[in-house]
Amino acid sequence: MTDRIEAPTAEQLRILRHMLGINTPNDAKPKPYRDYYCAPSGDKALLELAEMGLVEMYRQDRQDWYTTTRKGRKLAMDSHASIRKTKAQRVYSTFLNVRDAFPDLTFRDFITEPQFADTRRAA
């Protein structure tokens, strides 16, 4: 018997990112805004994460709630790079969002107009 802990799967990393609210490919840098997950009692995926030391469970109002451990949070933050879109993809996605407010805006204007410089840079 070994004490070796296996690396988390892509699905387990997705759950950890979801717990932190950073399963967001359009963000250049992950910005966690929560650290919890409510699951049915005995949820296999969350129990495996708890066994790996990546989450801790607590009960509240007859529900199982989970929060990331320091190790789980670091893995989630580090794994964000694997889902992050390229800078070009993020700029284009931002253009599509901005175009909702400026229906006549072309992509060429978006990437060349000074008024959108900060928006492009932030993408």
C-alpha positions in Angstrom: 0.0 0.0 0.0 1.3 3.5 -0.9 0.6 6.9 0.4 1.0 8.4 -3.0 -1.7 10.9 -3.9 -2.7 11.0 -7.5 -2.9 14.2 -9.4 -6.4 15.5 -9.8 -8.3 14.8 -13.0 -9.5 17.5 -15.4 -13.0 17.1 -14.0 -11.7 17.5 -10.4 -9.8 20.6 -11.3 -13.0 22.0 -13.0 -14.9 21.4 -9.7 -12.2 23.2 -7.7 -12.2 26.2 -10.1 -16.0 26.2 -9.9 -15.9 26.3 -6.1 -13.8 29.5 -6.4 -15.8 31.0 -9.3 -12.8 31.0 -11.6 -13.9 28.5 -14.3 -13.8 31.5 -16.6 -11.7 31.2 -19.9 -12.2 34.8 -20.8 -10.3 36.1 -17.7 -6.7 36.8 -18.1 -6.1 36.2 -14.4 -8.4 34.2 -12.2 -10.3 36.3 -9.6 -11.9 34.1 -7.0 -15.0 35.5 -5.5 -16.3 32.5 -3.5 -15.0 29.3 -1.9 -17.9 26.9 -1.4 -19.8 24.1 -3.0 -23.0 22.5 -1.9 -23.5 18.9 -2.9 -25.8 16.0 -2.1 -24.6 13.9 0.9 -22.1 11.3 -0.3 -21.2 13.0 -3.6 -18.4 10.8 -4.9 -16.4 13.5 -6.7 -16.3 15.7 -3.6 -15.5 12.9 -1.3 -12.6 12.0 -3.5 -11.4 15.6 -3.4 -11.6 15.5 0.4 -9.6 12.2 0.5 -6.9 14.0 -1.6 -6.8 16.8 0.9 -8.1 19.4 -1.6 -11.4 20.2 0.0 -12.9 20.1 3.5 -16.5 19.3 4.2 -18.8 20.9 6.7 -22.5 20.3 7.3 -25.0 23.2 7.5 -28.8 22.9 7.3 -28.6 19.2 6.6 -26.5 19.9 3.5 -22.9 18.9 2.8 -20.8 22.0 2.0 -17.2 22.0 0.8 -14.5 24.6 0.8 -11.0 24.4 -0.7 -7.9 23.7 1.3 -4.8 25.8 0.7 -3.5 23.0 -1.6 -6.8 22.8 -3.5 -7.0 26.5 -4.0 -3.4 26.6 -5.4 -4.2 23.7 -7.8 -7.3 25.5 -9.0 -5.6 28.8 -9.5 -2.7 27.2 -11.3 -5.0 25.1 -13.5 -6.8 28.2 -14.7 -4.0 28.6 -17.4 -5.1 25.4 -18.9 -8.6 26.7 -19.8 -7.7 30.4 -20.4 -8.2 31.6 -24.0 -5.4 33.3 -25.8 -5.0 37.1 -25.6 -6.4 37.3 -29.2 -9.4 35.2 -28.3 -10.1 37.3 -25.2 -9.8 40.5 -27.2 -12.3 39.2 -29.8 -14.7 38.0 -27.1 -14.5 41.4 -25.5 -15.2 43.0 -28.8 -18.4 40.9 -29.2 -19.5 42.0 -25.7 -18.8 45.7 -26.5 -20.6 45.5 -29.8 -23.8 44.8 -27.9 -23.6 48.4 -26.7 -22.2 49.7 -30.0 -24.0 47.7 -32.8 -22.2 49.5 -35.6 -18.8 48.9 -34.2 -16.5 46.9 -36.5 -13.6 44.8 -35.2 -11.2 47.0 -37.0 -12.5 50.1 -35.2 -12.4 48.2 -31.9 -8.7 47.3 -32.3 -7.7 50.7 -33.6 -9.9 53.3 -31.8 -8.2 54.9 -28.8 -11.5 55.0 -26.8 -11.3 51.2 -26.6 -7.6 50.9 -25.7 -8.2 50.2 -22.0 -10.9 47.7 -22.8 -8.5 45.8 -25.2 -5.7 45.9 -22.7 -7.8 44.5 -19.9 -9.0 41.5 -22.1 
